[in-house]
Amino acid sequence: MRKQEVWTGGEASQAHSTGSPAEQVKALVDLLAWKGSQGGQTPQVPDRTPDSPLGPRSNDSRIRRYREALLSRMGGGPELNGPPPRLASLLLVEGLTDLQLREHDFTQVEATRGQQRPARPIGLDRLFLPLSRVSIPPRISITVGVAGMGKTTLVRHFVRLWAQGQVGRDFLLVLPLTFRDLNIHEKLSADRLLRSVFPNTGEAGLDVATQARVLLVLDGLDECKTPLDFSNTVACTDPKKEIQVDHLITNIVRGNLFPKVSVWITSRPSMAGQIPGGLVDRMTEIRGFTEEEIKVCLERMFPEEQTLLGQVLSQVQADRALYLMCTVPAFCNLTGAALGHLCRSRPALHDAELWPPRTLCELYCWYFQMALSREGQEKGKVSPRIEQVAHGGRKMVGTLGRLAFHGLVKRKYVFYEQDMKAFGVDLTLLQGALCSCFLQREETLASSVAYCFTHLSLQEFVAAVYYYSASRRAIFDLFTESGMSWPRLGFLTHFRSAAQRAMQAEDGRLDVFLRFLSGLLSPRVNALLAGSLLAQGEHQSYRAQVAELLQGCLHRDTAVCARAVNVLHCLNELQHTELVRSMAEAMESGALARLTGPAHRAALAYLLQVSDTCAREANLSLCLSQGVLQSLLPQLLYCRSLRLDTNQFQDPVMELLGSVLSGKDCRIQKISLAENQISNKGAKALARSLLVNRSLTALDLRSNTIGPQGAKALAEALKINRTLTSLSLQSNMIKDDGARSMAEALASNQTLSLLHLQKNSIGPAGAQRMAEALRQNRSLKELMFSSNSIGDGGAKALAEALKVNQGLESLE
């Protein structure tokens, strides 16, 4: 046993007097140095008792002081004793959905309308504990959330609570690292990984990582400079061998290094997909703001300005697209700042048409104007001259724009001083109020400086403004910086290049960039930025040609993909809304059947995503063919209520719908397929989807021909399904055999509350079996049995069952 050391008073005071991150790291070095230990000795894992103010008390004062130093590093204080209610628990999910893996963060929020998928909550105090008595704690845990959802805030809260002894009591040590810290290394060993946070830990540091229970936190996988490649990484089991950082992380995740260390990784969803699902023991997700939390967030921004708060709140609530994005905390703060500035400036607006902002680009332009006003105020000039405003704005875009654009193209979201120098960024400019609204500076544990945009969308906006301005003079392709022939020069050529690359990017990383680029051509945006970022009327002559170019992108795909829907977002930013308006009018008048071209399908998909009417119920009755439905399948996933009545759909269409209902992404809660041509094969396809679906609560199949076999398939699914509460099989000729199958399902199903079986040629035998089921079932509230031929015997059997059944409220 290694002799434990006791610090002198001087050492202790030195630990408490540190201030900067570099000094704090120096203190942590001493806290975990285990001085005097020999390579073969194992550090004593201290006994712990639960009555310390910092939680589980360690007999070793170094651990206690480490906790205190960690509290200081994480900004601990009496007002930060607990996380916000939203971060007090996470959502326990089963892997990532296709939407999360393939699409831009904005698309994920828009498509799902800001709603989380059904999931079980799990508190921070149980985040790394077994879920049951027979399971074991997770080794690899991943927490995902779109950009701005609060992943780093969550990590800081957890580490702070651990240091206070409130969570993670089973961990002797919690070692927080960010990929911003790791990016500064080209090669690293597992030993140096520990030393990168706590230098000079010696052999004992490795022993602690193998002997005691330790949590290694890796925050921000999406900021890792090199993608993880689990297929081509050579295995490494030597903790002292230096390998590439991405290879090191891969080997830690696989368990080749630190096999007993628990690892917690946070990431944006699309980048979390780099880690194979088979290696992940627990996946959690951070939920977004609720409506009440959006209100609270804005109230904190304007605590003493109730009139202004009311104006901002009313604007957010009036614009559904804006409201949905405000479920992301960082976007909510950005929106509040922009709208607050706009409301304050309203009396000075020369053009009343600029209120309210109608598009995403307009909102970000107001955010830019707010940043400009702060820059002027910082210099003591409440109303800076327009020449100064213009100069500051253009200089900022010239300084940061190229950095933002090339970072976006190369999937680079964190920048270091060498990056700044490579792109000619003047570091003195970064200290002003203007740049501080766009860029944040953070000191890493190695005392280097990392920079990143305060939100991903701000990087995309600045990149778009740079591309827009640079395209008027660039004589090469801005994406590759390679030469182009003279006849191809000009803004339209550069815009076409951007549109093509955005359409080809399978991960959608250029979607919002293209929206901003399109929005900069809007007359309203040009009026807002004229003189500061844009020249008056700049590129306006291209507006009609750009609209035509964008619509030309809609003629390629048989299926309406997210890229096509994004084109409609671009047209909306451009204020070219004729196509969408015509489709909305056709939906209201029931004339959709004649609008079936690729552009019309894309516009319909766009409406399914953004329309308030479609948010309540998407009524596509009497208007869809199989081909049109097939092209819309990716978008139908996110409709809450879907009516597809009287479309002459046959069994092959049910196979398609079954695949939609079986998807992890499926959010459909109600679907009506009444008065189609669905037989038993179609019913069987739907039944298979009900075995795995967890969102559907109501299924209406009235006036089809599913017959006894179709009813039997659905009944078998009901024995397993636990979400469906309403089923209508009226007029389907299920007969006695079908009624018998449904009765068997009711004997075990405890979630179905409404069942319609009218006009099904059910006789006395079927009624008697249903009566037997009612004696056992306790969930059914309404049973519609009219227009059958149950006879006196069937009616008497049902009446006797009602004497026993206490749950049924309506029987017809």
Residue pairs with C-beta under 8 A, 6 or more apart in sequence:
1 44
2 34
2 36
2 37
2 38
2 41
2 42
2 43
2 44
2 204
3 36
4 44
4 59
4 60
5 34
5 35
5 36
5 62
6 61
7 15
7 61
7 62
7 65
11 30
12 65
14 27
14 30
15 27
15 30
15 31
15 65
15 68
15 69
16 68
16 72
18 24
18 26
18 27
18 69
18 72
20 443
21 73
21 443
21 444
21 445
21 447
22 443
22 447
24 69
24 72
24 73
25 197
25 198
25 199
25 445
25 447
27 69
28 66
28 69
28 70
28 73
28 197
28 198
29 198
29 199
29 200
29 201
31 62
31 65
31 66
31 69
31 198
32 62
32 66
32 198
32 201
32 205
33 200
33 201
33 202
34 43
34 62
34 201
34 202
34 204
34 205
37 43
37 202
37 203
37 204
38 203
39 202
39 203
40 203
41 203
41 204
41 207
42 204
42 207
42 211
43 204
43 207
43 208
43 211
44 60
45 172
45 211
45 212
46 58
46 59
46 60
46 63
46 172
47 58
47 59
48 56
48 57
48 58
48 169
49 56
49 57
50 56
50 57
50 165
50 169
51 57
52 64
52 165
53 165
54 64
54 67
54 68
54 163
54 164
54 165
55 67
55 162
55 163
55 164
55 165
55 166
55 169
56 165
56 169
57 64
58 64
63 172
63 173
66 173
67 162
67 163
67 164
67 165
68 163
70 159
70 160
70 163
70 174
70 176
71 160
71 163
71 164
74 156
74 159
74 160
74 163
74 176
75 156
75 160
76 160
76 163
76 164
80 157
80 160
81 164
82 88
82 157
82 161
82 166
83 124
83 154
83 157
83 158
83 161
84 157
86 150
86 286
86 287
86 289
86 293
87 124
87 150
87 153
87 154
87 157
87 286
88 123
88 124
89 121
89 122
89 123
89 124
90 121
90 122
90 124
90 127
90 143
90 154
90 284
90 285
90 286
90 287
91 116
91 117
91 119
91 120
91 121
91 122
91 284
91 285
91 286
91 287
92 119
92 120
92 121
92 122
92 131
92 282
92 283
92 284
93 117
93 119
93 283
93 284
93 285
94 283
94 664
95 277
95 280
95 283
95 664
96 144
96 269
96 272
96 273
96 277
96 283
97 117
97 663
97 664
97 665
98 663
98 664
98 665
99 107
99 108
99 111
99 112
99 637
99 665
100 108
100 144
100 269
100 270
100 272
100 273
101 269
101 270
101 273
102 270
102 506
102 507
102 508
102 562
103 111
103 270
103 507
103 508
103 562
104 270
104 507
104 508
104 509
104 511
104 512
104 562
105 146
105 147
105 148
105 268
105 269
105 270
105 328
105 456
106 325
106 457
106 511
106 512
107 508
107 511
107 562
107 565
107 566
108 146
108 269
109 146
109 288
109 324
109 325
109 327
109 328
110 321
110 324
110 325
110 609
110 610
111 562
111 609
111 635
111 637
111 638
112 638
112 667
113 324
113 615
113 638
113 640
114 288
114 323
114 324
114 325
114 327
115 667
116 285
116 287
116 288
117 664
117 665
117 667
117 695
118 694
118 695
119 285
122 284
124 157
124 158
124 161
124 167
125 166
125 167
127 141
127 158
127 167
127 168
127 282
127 284
128 137
128 138
128 141
128 168
128 170
128 171
128 215
128 262
128 264
128 282
129 137
129 170
130 136
130 137
137 170
137 262
138 262
138 281
138 282
139 255
139 261
139 262
139 263
139 281
140 253
140 263
140 265
140 275
140 279
140 280
140 281
140 282
141 262
141 263
141 264
141 265
141 280
141 281
141 282
141 283
141 284
142 264
142 265
142 266
142 267
142 272
142 275
142 280
142 282
142 283
142 284
143 151
143 154
143 264
143 265
143 266
143 267
143 283
143 284
143 285
143 286
144 151
144 266
144 267
144 268
144 269
144 272
144 283
144 284
144 285
144 286
145 151
145 154
145 266
145 268
145 269
145 285
145 286
146 268
146 269
146 328
147 222
147 268
147 328
147 330
147 455
147 456
147 457
148 328
148 329
148 330
148 331
148 455
148 456
149 286
149 288
149 328
149 329
149 330
150 286
150 329
150 330
151 219
151 220
151 266
151 267
151 286
152 178
152 219
152 220
152 266
154 266
154 286
155 176
155 217
155 219
155 264
155 266
158 167
158 168
158 174
158 217
159 174
159 176
159 217
161 167
161 168
162 168
162 171
162 174
162 215
163 174
168 174
168 215
170 213
171 213
171 214
171 215
171 262
172 208
172 212
172 213
172 214
173 208
173 212
173 214
173 215
174 214
174 215
174 217
175 194
175 197
175 198
175 214
175 215
175 216
175 217
176 197
176 217
176 219
177 193
177 196
177 197
177 216
177 217
177 218
177 219
177 445
178 218
178 219
178 220
178 223
178 444
179 218
179 219
179 220
179 221
179 223
179 224
179 225
179 414
180 220
180 223
180 414
180 442
180 444
180 450
180 452
181 196
181 197
181 444
181 445
181 446
182 188
182 193
182 196
182 218
182 224
182 245
182 249
183 223
183 224
183 225
183 245
183 414
183 416
183 450
184 416
184 444
184 446
184 448
185 192
185 196
185 245
186 244
186 245
187 242
187 243
187 244
187 245
188 196
188 242
188 243
188 244
188 245
188 248
189 238
189 239
189 240
189 241
189 242
189 243
189 248
190 206
190 239
190 240
190 248
190 251
190 252
190 257
190 258
191 205
191 206
191 239
191 240
192 242
193 248
193 252
194 201
194 205
194 206
194 209
195 201
195 205
196 445
196 446
197 445
198 205
201 208
206 239
208 214
209 258
209 260
209 261
210 258
210 260
210 261
213 260
213 262
214 258
214 260
214 261
214 262
215 261
215 262
215 263
215 264
216 252
216 258
216 261
216 262
216 263
216 264
217 264
217 266
218 249
218 263
218 264
218 265
218 266
219 265
219 266
220 266
220 267
221 228
221 265
221 266
221 267
221 268
221 271
221 272
221 274
221 275
222 267
222 268
222 270
222 271
222 272
222 413
223 413
223 414
223 452
224 245
224 246
224 249
224 271
225 412
225 414
226 244
226 245
226 246
227 246
227 274
228 246
228 249
228 250
228 253
228 274
228 275
229 246
229 250
230 250
230 253
230 254
230 274
230 275
230 276
230 279
233 246
233 247
233 250
233 251
234 247
235 251
235 254
235 256
236 243
236 247
236 248
236 251
236 256
236 257
237 251
237 256
237 257
239 257
239 258
243 251
248 257
251 257
252 258
252 261
252 263
253 263
253 265
253 275
253 279
254 279
265 272
265 275
270 507
288 327
288 328
288 329
289 297
289 326
289 327
289 328
289 329
289 332
290 327
294 316
294 323
294 326
294 327
294 332
295 313
297 329
297 332
297 333
297 336
298 309
298 312
298 313
298 316
298 332
298 336
299 309
301 309
301 333
301 336
301 337
301 340
302 308
302 309
302 312
302 336
302 340
308 340
308 343
308 344
311 339
311 343
312 336
312 339
312 340
312 343
315 322
315 339
315 356
315 357
316 322
316 323
316 326
316 335
316 339
317 323
318 356
319 356
320 610
320 612
320 615
321 360
321 610
322 335
322 363
325 331
325 335
326 332
326 335
330 454
330 455
331 455
331 457
334 367
334 454
334 455
334 457
334 458
335 363
337 367
337 370
338 357
338 363
338 364
338 366
338 367
338 370
339 357
339 363
339 366
340 370
341 366
341 367
341 369
341 370
341 373
342 355
342 356
342 357
342 366
342 369
345 369
346 355
349 355
351 527
353 524
354 362
354 524
354 527
354 528
357 363
357 365
357 366
358 524
358 575
359 519
359 522
359 524
359 525
359 572
359 573
359 575
360 512
360 515
360 516
360 519
360 573
361 461
361 515
361 516
361 518
361 519
361 520
361 522
361 525
361 573
362 519
362 522
362 524
362 525
362 528
364 457
364 458
364 461
364 516
365 525
365 528
365 529
366 528
367 437
367 458
368 393
368 461
368 529
368 532
368 533
369 528
369 532
370 437
371 433
371 434
371 437
371 438
372 384
372 389
372 392
372 393
372 434
372 532
373 384
374 433
374 434
374 437
375 384
375 392
375 432
375 433
375 434
376 382
376 383
376 384
376 388
376 389
377 433
378 432
378 433
381 388
384 392
386 531
386 532
389 531
389 532
390 531
390 532
392 432
392 434
393 434
393 529
393 532
393 533
394 469
394 532
394 533
395 429
396 429
396 434
396 435
396 438
397 462
397 465
397 466
397 469
397 533
398 466
399 424
399 425
399 426
399 429
399 435
400 425
400 435
400 438
400 439
400 462
400 466
401 462
401 463
401 465
401 466
401 467
401 469
401 470
402 423
402 424
402 466
402 470
403 415
403 419
403 420
403 423
403 425
404 453
404 459
404 460
404 462
404 463
404 466
405 462
405 463
405 466
405 467
405 478
406 412
406 423
407 413
407 415
407 459
407 463
408 459
408 460
408 463
408 509
408 510
408 513
409 479
411 509
412 419
413 452
413 453
413 456
413 459
414 450
414 451
414 452
415 450
415 451
415 452
416 448
416 449
416 450
416 451
417 427
417 448
417 449
419 425
419 451
420 427
420 451
429 435
430 436
430 439
430 441
430 451
437 454
438 453
438 454
438 458
438 462
439 451
439 452
439 453
439 454
440 451
440 452
440 453
440 454
441 449
441 450
441 451
442 449
442 450
442 451
442 452
443 449
443 450
444 450
453 459
453 462
457 512
460 512
460 513
460 516
461 516
463 513
463 516
464 513
464 514
464 516
464 517
464 519
464 520
465 516
465 520
465 533
467 478
467 494
467 498
467 513
467 517
468 517
468 520
468 534
468 539
469 533
469 534
470 478
471 478
471 490
471 491
471 494
471 495
472 491
472 538
472 539
474 489
474 494
475 483
475 484
475 489
476 482
476 483
476 484
477 483
477 484
477 494
477 497
478 494
478 497
479 497
479 498
479 501
484 493
491 539
491 542
492 542
492 545
492 546
492 549
495 517
495 542
495 546
495 549
496 549
498 510
498 513
498 514
498 517
499 514
499 549
499 550
499 553
501 510
502 510
502 511
502 513
502 514
502 563
502 566
503 553
503 556
503 563
503 567
505 511
505 563
508 562
508 563
508 566
511 562
511 563
511 566
511 569
514 566
514 570
515 566
515 569
515 570
515 573
516 573
518 546
518 550
518 570
518 571
518 573
518 574
519 525
519 570
519 573
519 574
520 526
520 529
520 534
520 539
521 539
521 540
521 542
521 543
521 546
521 574
522 573
522 574
522 575
523 540
523 543
523 575
524 575
525 534
526 534
526 536
526 537
526 538
526 540
530 536
530 537
543 574
543 576
546 574
547 571
547 574
547 576
550 567
550 570
550 571
550 574
550 576
551 567
551 571
551 579
551 599
553 563
553 564
553 567
554 564
554 567
554 598
554 599
554 602
555 598
555 599
556 598
557 563
557 564
557 598
557 631
558 630
558 631
559 630
559 631
559 633
559 634
560 601
560 602
560 604
560 605
560 631
560 632
560 634
560 635
561 634
562 634
564 598
564 602
564 605
565 602
565 605
565 606
565 609
565 635
567 602
568 579
568 580
568 602
568 603
568 605
568 606
569 606
571 577
571 579
571 580
572 580
579 599
579 600
579 603
580 603
580 606
580 607
582 595
582 603
583 592
583 595
583 600
583 603
583 604
583 607
584 607
584 611
585 591
586 592
586 594
586 595
587 604
587 607
587 613
587 619
590 622
590 623
592 604
592 620
592 623
592 624
593 622
593 623
593 624
595 604
596 625
596 627
596 628
598 631
601 628
601 631
601 632
604 632
605 632
605 634
605 635
607 614
608 614
608 618
608 632
608 635
608 636
608 638
608 639
609 635
609 638
614 639
615 640
616 640
616 641
617 640
617 641
617 642
617 643
617 670
618 636
618 639
618 641
618 642
618 643
619 643
620 642
620 643
620 644
620 647
621 643
621 644
621 645
621 646
621 647
622 645
622 646
622 647
623 647
624 632
624 644
624 647
624 649
625 647
626 649
626 650
626 652
626 653
626 656
629 636
629 644
629 647
629 649
629 653
629 656
630 656
633 656
633 659
633 660
636 642
636 660
636 668
637 660
637 663
637 665
637 666
637 667
637 668
638 665
638 667
639 667
639 668
640 667
640 668
640 669
640 670
641 668
641 669
641 670
641 671
642 668
642 670
642 671
642 672
643 671
643 672
644 671
644 672
644 673
644 676
645 672
645 673
645 674
645 675
645 676
646 674
646 675
646 676
647 676
648 676
648 677
649 673
649 676
649 677
649 678
649 682
650 676
650 677
650 678
650 679
650 682
651 678
651 679
651 681
651 682
651 685
653 676
653 682
654 673
654 678
654 681
654 682
654 683
654 685
654 686
655 682
655 685
657 671
657 673
657 685
657 686
657 689
658 685
658 686
658 688
658 689
659 689
660 666
660 668
660 689
661 668
661 671
661 686
661 689
661 690
661 693
661 696
662 688
662 689
662 692
662 693
666 693
666 695
666 696
667 695
668 695
668 696
669 695
669 696
669 697
669 698
670 696
670 697
670 698
670 699
670 700
670 726
671 696
671 698
671 699
671 700
672 700
673 699
673 700
673 701
673 704
674 700
674 701
674 702
674 703
674 704
674 728
675 702
675 703
675 704
676 704
677 704
677 705
678 701
678 704
678 705
678 706
678 710
679 704
679 705
679 706
679 707
679 710
680 706
680 707
680 708
680 709
680 710
680 713
681 710
682 704
682 706
682 710
683 701
683 704
683 706
683 709
683 710
683 711
683 713
683 714
684 709
684 710
684 713
686 699
686 701
686 714
687 710
687 713
687 714
687 716
687 717
688 713
688 717
690 696
690 699
690 714
690 717
690 718
690 720
690 721
690 724
691 717
691 720
691 721
693 721
693 723
694 723
695 723
696 723
696 724
697 723
697 724
697 725
697 726
698 724
698 725
698 726
698 727
699 724
699 726
699 727
699 728
700 726
700 728
701 727
701 728
701 729
701 732
702 728
702 729
702 730
702 731
702 732
702 756
703 730
703 731
703 732
704 731
704 732
705 732
705 733
706 714
706 729
706 732
706 733
706 734
707 732
707 733
707 734
707 735
707 738
708 733
708 734
708 735
708 737
708 738
708 741
710 732
710 734
710 738
711 729
711 732
711 734
711 737
711 738
711 739
711 741
711 742
712 737
712 738
712 741
714 727
714 729
714 742
715 738
715 741
715 742
715 744
715 745
716 741
716 745
718 724
718 727
718 742
718 745
718 746
718 749
718 752
719 744
719 745
719 748
719 749
721 749
721 751
722 751
723 751
724 751
724 752
725 751
725 752
725 753
725 754
726 752
726 753
726 754
727 752
727 754
727 755
727 756
728 754
728 755
728 756
729 738
729 742
729 755
729 756
729 757
729 760
730 756
730 757
730 758
730 759
730 760
730 784
731 758
731 759
731 760
732 738
732 760
733 760
733 761
734 741
734 742
734 757
734 760
734 761
734 762
735 760
735 761
735 762
735 763
735 766
736 762
736 763
736 765
736 766
736 769
737 766
738 760
738 762
738 766
739 757
739 760
739 762
739 766
739 767
739 769
739 770
740 765
740 766
740 769
742 755
742 757
742 770
742 773
743 766
743 769
743 770
743 772
743 773
744 769
744 773
745 752
746 752
746 755
746 770
746 773
746 774
746 776
746 777
746 780
747 772
747 773
747 776
747 777
749 777
749 779
750 777
750 778
750 779
751 779
752 779
752 780
753 779
753 780
753 781
753 782
754 780
754 781
754 782
755 780
755 782
755 783
755 784
756 784
757 783
757 784
757 785
757 788
758 784
758 785
758 786
758 787
758 788
758 812
759 786
759 787
759 788
760 788
761 788
761 789
762 785
762 788
762 789
762 790
762 794
763 788
763 789
763 790
763 791
763 794
764 789
764 790
764 791
764 793
764 794
764 797
765 794
766 788
766 790
766 794
767 785
767 788
767 790
767 791
767 793
767 794
767 795
767 797
767 798
768 793
768 794
768 797
770 783
770 785
770 798
771 794
771 797
771 798
771 800
771 801
772 797
772 801
774 780
774 783
774 798
774 801
774 802
774 804
774 805
774 808
775 801
775 804
775 805
777 805
777 807
778 805
778 806
778 807
779 807
780 807
780 808
781 807
781 808
781 809
781 810
782 808
782 809
782 810
782 811
783 808
783 810
783 811
783 812
784 810
784 812
785 798
785 811
785 812
786 812
788 794
790 798
798 811
802 808
802 811
